[in-house]
Amino acid sequence: MDSQARITAEIAEAHAATPPGAAQPRIDFPPYRSSALRHPTKDLRHADPEGIELVAPVFGHSDIDPVEADLTIQHGGEPIGERMLLTGRVLDGDGRPVRHQLVEIWQANAGGRYIHKRDQHPAPIDPNFTGVGRCLTDGDGTYRFTTIKPGPYPWRNHLNAWRPAHIHFSLFGTEFTQRLITQMYFPGDPLFALDPIYQSITDQAVRERLVATYDHDLTTHEWATGYRWDIVLTGTHATPLERDDHE
């Protein structure tokens, strides 16, 4: 397997070769090895949105229970790890709230382990933590979750590769075809510079839009730390999203 030094050198080369203003993230990013096979290489096959809606799943506001936003109460006991409150707003490019938006999250547990049969990381599974939750934004575009801070975990991109701690986000619009996916990170993570997925966004200012802010006013005495992270859907300050084009 390639060494971290080689991956780091390739990241630097890729950043230097990316012109200013290029679309972010780079979906064919050589240091992120599997992106060579996973990124689209042909034009998208366009589908009739109305036709898709005839067979796609639907959900209504009554389908979302408020308790689904608390990932720490889904089982009989307390999950292990740093309890945290995570909140923010979903905004359009003009700063207007995106109301009643379905926001879903999934994440590893405090030891960096997912509940997934393909996750072979030899960290313990927490029987009191599944790592999935969802909620709707309120009238001000605000979402809020109670969860456990996830741990970093190894992956097989290269020798001694570790992913920074992160939480996956999915946002649905008013139709099933309007789904956006991204990841949120935590401030000061020492793995940022080493991670080719995070570094596939070649502009540092854009990368920083994926990093939450610690908020001591949100932190609760003897209960939970607090983090804020806004998601901007469009415009020059848009949050980087996992794109489905082939640029």
Salt bridges, closest charged atoms under 4 A:
ASP2 OD1 - ARG6 NH1 3.54
ASP2 OD2 - ARG33 NH2 2.68
GLU10 OE2 - ARG6 NE 3.17
GLU10 OE1 - ARG33 NH1 2.63
ASP28 OD2 - HIS39 NE2 3.78
ASP43 OD1 - HIS246 NE2 3.43
GLU68 OE1 - ARG134 NE 2.62
GLU78 OE1 - ARG83 NH2 3.04
ASP92 OD2 - ARG96 NE 2.70
ASP94 OD2 - ARG96 NH2 3.33
ASP119 OD1 - ARG113 NE 3.87
ASP140 OD1 - ARG89 NH2 3.03
ASP195 OD2 - ARG163 NH2 2.81
ASP215 OD2 - ARG228 NE 2.43
GLU222 OE2 - HIS221 NE2 3.54
ASP245 OD1 - ARG243 NH2 2.91
